[in-house]
Amino acid sequence: AALAGKLRAELKERVGAADADALLSNVSSEGELLASMGPLVGLAKVARGEMSREDYYARWGHRGPLETETSEPRPFEDPGWLDEQLAVFARSSVDVEAQLAAQRAAFDVARQGLAARYPGKAKSLGRRLAQAAEAARMREAVRSEFARQVWVGRVWALRAGELSGLGEDVFFLTWPELLDVLAGDERLLPTLPARRETYEAYKRLPPYPLLIRGRFDPLEWAADPERRTDVYDAGGLLQSLTLQAPEENVLLGMPGSAGQVEGVVRRLDRPEEGEALQPAEILVTAQTNIGWTLFFPRAAAIITDVGAPFSHAAIVARELGIPAVVNCSDATGRLRTGDRVRVDGSQGVVEILERAKSDQPPGGCG
């Protein structure tokens, strides 16, 4: 990512943000698909009858929004998951392959322009672009295989739950503790209700501030109606710090994917709410992962609280040619469903043009 970031900065200087992002897209070549794009492209193939359900689950059944959490089920485990996704896909009226093809065309045009402007450096820059693309594919492939490995651990844990009679309560034990239980040591079992209660309490918490300094009690912080959502400092040294632009109607983030677009915000917290995203709306969420990818083609732009130019949101957005601003710190706190905004993915700036009506819910499915 560091090498790709350096290359991106160099390309932006030479050809501008739009062409730089076009040159760093096309990672999902026709021969080698970016692993993060696999579930989306695979879904389109299943919808057209070009891939069987069995093949889809074999290749992508381990990918989901909480794929690195052992206690969470995978799509493969839900018999109705694929039907639900196909139904959403059919209603979305988007052509994923057309978006990828358009971005490949933009890549070709940008590459030809780069070669024409810098004929002496075209070969070396082309080689570095190929290396960056290969590194991105490898990084995403490793993530996919790690998720598959976590799934293996989940299958083992579920079997241990059957043998011990604990069922899914095994997920409130550490691996060594679970091994002790399987060996007959049940001294920790009375602690499971308290662990479950603590887990449910933490699960209800809002996203943490981007910057935390000092000792942080999330329950105490969440209970404070005057809490700041961008920064937390136990010692008060950062009391006057703001991670946002001074302008009331401007949010500053990092350029994720070039392009400018105006549209209406759809603020969502979880991929499970993704069906609420309407075509041409601007998706605003804390951060994205593989579970959000299925909804990206519908979005006019992506805005996230956290992320970087080579985070999931930025990489997938560039592949699809969708403007993105990442690392906005508190976009989910400042934007609400129904707001009209202008997104500049080249500069990393979001401008609030018009606020939603007062009766519009602040987020979620609105």
ZIHU-V770688 format. One record per residue. N is the residue number from 1. RES is the residue in one letter. PSI is psi in radians with two decimals (NA if undefined). OMEGA is omega in whole degrees, -180 to 180 (none if undefined). D_FIRST is the distance of its C-alpha to the first C-alpha in Angstrom with 2 decimals. Layout:
BEGIN
N_RES_PSI_OMEGA_D_FIRST + N_RES_PSI_OMEGA_D_FIRST
END
This chain:
BEGIN
1_A_-0.64_180_0.00 + 2_A_-0.77_179_3.81 + 3_L_-0.72_179_5.48 + 4_A_-0.65_178_5.01 + 5_G_-0.71_177_5.94 + 6_K_-0.73_179_8.59 + 7_L_-0.70_-180_9.73 + 8_R_-0.74_179_10.18 + 9_A_-0.71_179_12.17 + 10_E_-0.76_-179_14.16 + 11_L_-0.66_178_14.98 + 12_K_-0.66_178_16.12 + 13_E_-0.65_-175_18.41 + 14_R_-0.77_-170_19.78 + 15_V_-0.01_-179_20.34 + 16_G_2.85_-174_19.71 + 17_A_-0.74_-176_17.46 + 18_A_-0.85_180_19.08 + 19_D_-0.59_178_18.77 + 20_A_-0.79_180_15.19 + 21_D_-0.61_177_14.27 + 22_A_-0.70_180_16.78 + 23_L_-0.50_179_15.26 + 24_L_0.04_173_11.81 + 25_S_-2.79_-179_13.92 + 26_N_0.40_176_16.20 + 27_V_-0.63_176_13.64 + 28_S_1.38_176_16.67 + 29_S_2.90_-178_19.02 + 30_E_-0.47_-179_22.58 + 31_G_-0.57_-177_22.34 + 32_E_1.88_-176_19.07 + 33_L_2.35_173_18.44 + 34_L_2.28_-173_15.19 + 35_A_-0.62_180_16.25 + 36_S_-0.41_179_15.85 + 37_M_-0.23_-175_18.22 + 38_G_-0.89_-179_20.62 + 39_P_-0.64_-179_22.85 + 40_L_-0.87_179_23.33 + 41_V_-0.67_178_24.18 + 42_G_-0.68_179_26.19 + 43_L_-0.72_178_28.16 + 44_A_-0.66_179_29.10 + 45_K_-0.68_177_30.33 + 46_V_-0.73_-180_32.38 + 47_A_-0.57_-180_33.86 + 48_R_0.00_-180_35.00 + 49_G_0.29_-179_36.33 + 50_E_-0.13_178_33.96 + 51_M_2.39_179_32.57 + 52_S_2.78_176_34.64 + 53_R_-0.68_-179_33.98 + 54_E_-0.74_179_34.01 + 55_D_-0.68_179_31.29 + 56_Y_-0.85_-179_29.13 + 57_Y_-0.62_179_29.59 + 58_A_-0.64_-177_29.02 + 59_R_-0.67_-171_25.61 + 60_W_0.12_-177_24.40 + 61_G_-0.22_179_26.97 + 62_H_-0.08_-175_24.68 + 63_R_2.26_180_22.14 + 64_G_3.06_-176_23.04 + 65_P_-0.50_180_22.23 + 66_L_0.79_-172_22.90 + 67_E_-0.34_179_21.90 + 68_T_0.12_177_20.83 + 69_E_1.99_-174_24.17 + 70_T_-0.56_-175_26.83 + 71_S_-0.20_-176_29.69 + 72_E_2.39_179_28.63 + 73_P_2.67_177_30.00 + 74_R_2.81_175_28.00 + 75_P_-0.63_-179_29.00 + 76_F_-0.53_-175_30.81 + 77_E_-0.19_-178_33.13 + 78_D_1.86_-177_34.32 + 79_P_-0.47_-177_36.79 + 80_G_-0.03_-174_36.74 + 81_W_-0.84_-175_33.00 + 82_L_-0.67_177_32.64 + 83_D_-0.71_179_35.82 + 84_E_-0.76_-179_34.60 + 85_Q_-0.67_179_31.31 + 86_L_-0.64_179_33.31 + 87_A_-0.74_177_35.73 + 88_V_-0.74_-179_33.08 + 89_F_-0.72_-179_31.52 + 90_A_-0.58_-179_35.01 + 91_R_-0.27_-172_35.63 + 92_S_-0.32_178_32.41 + 93_S_0.77_176_33.52 + 94_V_2.65_180_30.08 + 95_D_1.72_-176_29.21 + 96_V_-0.81_-178_25.70 + 97_E_-0.61_179_26.13 + 98_A_-0.68_178_27.45 + 99_Q_-0.76_179_24.41 + 100_L_-0.69_180_22.11 + 101_A_-0.71_179_24.64 + 102_A_-0.67_180_24.75 + 103_Q_-0.57_175_21.03 + 104_R_-0.68_178_21.35 + 105_A_-0.73_178_24.25 + 106_A_-0.65_177_22.34 + 107_F_-0.80_-179_19.69 + 108_D_-0.75_179_22.67 + 109_V_-0.77_-180_24.32 + 110_A_-0.67_179_21.33 + 111_R_-0.72_178_20.83 + 112_Q_-0.70_178_24.58 + 113_G_-0.69_178_24.61 + 114_L_-0.76_-180_21.93 + 115_A_-0.63_-179_24.02 + 116_A_-0.65_-177_27.16 + 117_R_-0.55_-177_26.02 + 118_Y_1.14_-176_24.35 + 119_P_-0.56_-179_26.18 + 120_G_-0.41_-178_25.65 + 121_K_-0.04_-174_21.84 + 122_A_-0.74_-176_21.57 + 123_K_-0.81_-179_21.30 + 124_S_-0.70_178_18.58 + 125_L_-0.67_177_16.49 + 126_G_-0.71_178_17.25 + 127_R_-0.72_179_16.15 + 128_R_-0.63_176_12.72 + 129_L_-0.72_179_12.47 + 130_A_-0.68_178_13.68 + 131_Q_-0.71_179_11.22 + 132_A_-0.70_179_8.23 + 133_A_-0.75_179_10.51 + 134_E_-0.70_178_11.40 + 135_A_-0.70_179_8.09 + 136_A_-0.76_179_7.85 + 137_R_-0.71_-179_11.51 + 138_M_-0.75_-180_11.37 + 139_R_-0.78_180_9.11 + 140_E_-0.59_177_11.55 + 141_A_-0.70_178_14.42 + 142_V_-0.73_177_13.96 + 143_R_-0.74_-180_14.11 + 144_S_-0.78_-179_17.16 + 145_E_-0.54_175_18.83 + 146_F_-0.72_177_18.34 + 147_A_-0.65_178_20.08 + 148_R_-0.66_178_22.75 + 149_Q_-0.71_177_23.24 + 150_V_-0.65_179_23.77 + 151_W_-0.69_177_26.30 + 152_V_-0.76_177_28.15 + 153_G_-0.65_179_28.46 + 154_R_-0.78_179_29.78 + 155_V_-0.74_179_32.38 + 156_W_-0.76_-178_33.50 + 157_A_-0.71_179_33.81 + 158_L_-0.68_176_35.82 + 159_R_-0.68_177_38.13 + 160_A_-0.64_177_38.55 + 161_G_-0.65_177_39.47 + 162_E_-0.81_-177_42.13 + 163_L_-0.61_-177_43.56 + 164_S_-0.25_-177_43.70 + 165_G_0.11_-178_44.94 + 166_L_-0.28_-176_42.23 + 167_G_-2.39_-178_40.51 + 168_E_-0.01_173_37.25 + 169_D_-0.23_177_38.20 + 170_V_-0.41_-178_36.57 + 171_F_-0.08_173_33.24 + 172_F_0.19_176_34.64 + 173_L_2.62_171_34.88 + 174_T_2.89_179_32.40 + 175_W_-0.83_178_32.19 + 176_P_-0.67_179_34.62 + 177_E_-0.68_179_36.92 + 178_L_-0.69_177_37.00 + 179_L_-0.67_178_37.95 + 180_D_-0.71_179_40.70 + 181_V_-0.75_179_41.99 + 182_L_-0.45_178_42.15 + 183_A_-0.02_176_44.12 + 184_G_-0.01_-180_46.59 + 185_D_1.91_-176_45.50 + 186_E_0.31_-176_45.79 + 187_R_-0.48_-177_45.95 + 188_L_-0.18_-175_42.69 + 189_L_-0.62_178_43.67 + 190_P_-0.27_180_45.51 + 191_T_-0.16_-174_42.28 + 192_L_-0.73_178_40.62 + 193_P_-0.73_180_42.19 + 194_A_-0.67_179_40.94 + 195_R_-0.72_179_37.42 + 196_R_-0.74_180_37.53 + 197_E_-0.74_178_38.88 + 198_T_-0.74_179_36.16 + 199_Y_-0.79_-179_33.47 + 200_E_-0.62_178_35.11 + 201_A_-0.79_179_35.34 + 202_Y_-0.58_-178_31.64 + 203_K_-0.49_-179_30.85 + 204_R_-0.12_-176_32.86 + 205_L_2.60_174_30.94 + 206_P_2.93_178_29.02 + 207_P_2.44_-179_25.29 + 208_Y_2.79_174_24.92 + 209_P_2.65_180_24.24 + 210_L_-0.65_-179_20.72 + 211_L_2.15_179_21.95 + 212_I_2.24_179_24.48 + 213_R_2.21_179_26.40 + 214_G_-3.01_-179_29.13 + 215_R_2.31_-173_30.83 + 216_F_2.06_175_30.12 + 217_D_1.80_-175_32.61 + 218_P_-0.59_-180_31.11 + 219_L_-0.73_178_34.59 + 220_E_-0.73_179_36.20 + 221_W_-0.78_-177_33.48 + 222_A_-0.48_-178_33.75 + 223_A_-0.20_-178_37.55 + 224_D_1.98_-178_37.52 + 225_P_-0.33_-180_38.24 + 226_E_0.23_-175_37.19 + 227_R_2.59_171_33.79 + 228_R_2.49_-178_30.80 + 229_T_-0.08_-180_27.84 + 230_D_-0.61_-176_25.26 + 231_V_2.56_176_25.92 + 232_Y_2.29_179_28.15 + 233_D_1.98_-178_29.68 + 234_A_-0.49_-177_32.41 + 235_G_-0.13_178_33.82 + 236_G_0.03_-178_34.02 + 237_L_-0.47_-178_32.30 + 238_L_0.35_-173_29.87 + 239_Q_-0.63_-177_32.71 + 240_S_0.00_-178_32.52 + 241_L_2.39_171_28.75 + 242_T_2.36_179_27.47 + 243_L_0.10_-179_23.90 + 244_Q_2.89_175_25.27 + 245_A_2.61_-180_26.62 + 246_P_-0.46_179_30.27 + 247_E_2.35_-176_31.47 + 248_E_-0.61_-173_32.79 + 249_N_0.39_179_31.58 + 250_V_2.36_173_28.10 + 251_L_2.36_177_24.84 + 252_L_2.34_176_21.85 + 253_G_-2.58_177_18.28 + 254_M_2.47_176_14.99 + 255_P_2.14_179_14.82 + 256_G_-0.81_179_13.25 + 257_S_2.25_-172_15.14 + 258_A_2.74_177_17.79 + 259_G_2.70_178_21.46 + 260_Q_2.44_180_24.41 + 261_V_2.58_172_26.62 + 262_E_2.53_179_29.43 + 263_G_-3.11_-178_30.36 + 264_V_2.39_-178_31.57 + 265_V_2.47_166_29.45 + 266_R_1.80_-178_29.40 + 267_R_2.12_-177_28.18 + 268_L_2.65_-179_27.53 + 269_D_-0.54_-174_26.66 + 270_R_2.63_177_26.23 + 271_P_-0.47_179_25.53 + 272_E_-0.33_178_29.17 + 273_E_0.03_-171_30.13 + 274_G_-0.47_-179_28.17 + 275_E_-0.36_179_31.37 + 276_A_-0.34_180_32.47 + 277_L_2.10_-179_29.87 + 278_Q_2.67_179_31.98 + 279_P_2.36_178_30.97 + 280_A_0.10_172_29.70 + 281_E_2.85_-179_29.22 + 282_I_2.02_-177_26.19 + 283_L_2.20_176_24.47 + 284_V_2.13_179_23.96 + 285_T_2.95_-176_22.74 + 286_A_-0.87_177_21.10 + 287_Q_2.80_-179_17.97 + 288_T_2.76_174_17.52 + 289_N_-2.94_-175_16.95 + 290_I_-0.49_-179_18.22 + 291_G_-0.40_-180_21.72 + 292_W_-0.32_-171_21.29 + 293_T_-0.64_-177_20.14 + 294_L_-0.38_-177_23.80 + 295_F_-0.17_-176_24.71 + 296_F_-0.73_-176_22.07 + 297_P_-0.41_180_24.22 + 298_R_-0.36_-172_27.00 + 299_A_2.48_173_25.14 + 300_A_-0.47_179_25.56 + 301_A_2.90_-180_22.52 + 302_I_2.35_174_20.31 + 303_I_2.26_180_20.34 + 304_T_2.70_176_18.84 + 305_D_-0.75_-178_19.49 + 306_V_2.91_180_16.09 + 307_G_3.13_-178_12.54 + 308_A_2.97_-178_9.69 + 309_P_-0.33_179_8.74 + 310_F_0.50_172_6.39 + 311_S_3.03_-177_9.03 + 312_H_-0.82_-177_11.77 + 313_A_-0.77_-177_14.05 + 314_A_-0.77_-177_12.05 + 315_I_-0.87_-177_10.98 + 316_V_-0.67_178_14.57 + 317_A_-0.73_178_16.19 + 318_R_-0.67_179_14.89 + 319_E_-0.59_-177_16.12 + 320_L_-0.06_-180_19.43 + 321_G_0.57_-178_19.73 + 322_I_2.23_177_20.17 + 323_P_2.51_-180_19.62 + 324_A_2.42_171_17.60 + 325_V_2.16_-177_17.49 + 326_V_2.92_176_15.50 + 327_N_0.74_178_15.98 + 328_C_-0.04_177_19.67 + 329_S_-1.04_-173_20.81 + 330_D_0.63_180_24.17 + 331_A_-0.69_-179_24.25 + 332_T_-0.36_177_25.95 + 333_G_-0.48_-175_28.50 + 334_R_-0.37_-179_29.32 + 335_L_2.59_180_29.27 + 336_R_2.73_178_31.69 + 337_T_2.26_-179_32.53 + 338_G_-0.33_175_34.60 + 339_D_2.53_174_33.19 + 340_R_2.24_-175_32.66 + 341_V_2.83_171_29.58 + 342_R_2.17_-178_27.92 + 343_V_2.19_175_24.13 + 344_D_1.65_-178_22.38 + 345_G_-0.30_178_18.82 + 346_S_-0.64_-177_18.53 + 347_Q_-0.25_-177_19.56 + 348_G_0.66_-176_18.48 + 349_V_2.40_174_22.19 + 350_V_2.19_180_24.49 + 351_E_2.23_178_28.22 + 352_I_2.04_-177_30.86 + 353_L_-0.65_-177_33.69 + 354_E_2.32_-180_36.07 + 355_R_2.64_177_36.37 + 356_A_2.76_176_37.35 + 357_K_2.66_-174_40.97 + 358_S_-0.41_-180_41.94 + 359_D_0.07_180_42.79 + 360_Q_2.25_178_39.33 + 361_P_2.59_-175_37.58 + 362_P_-0.24_-180_34.61 + 363_G_-2.75_178_32.14 + 364_G_-2.52_-172_32.05 + 365_C_-0.14_173_33.94 + 366_G_NA_none_35.99
END
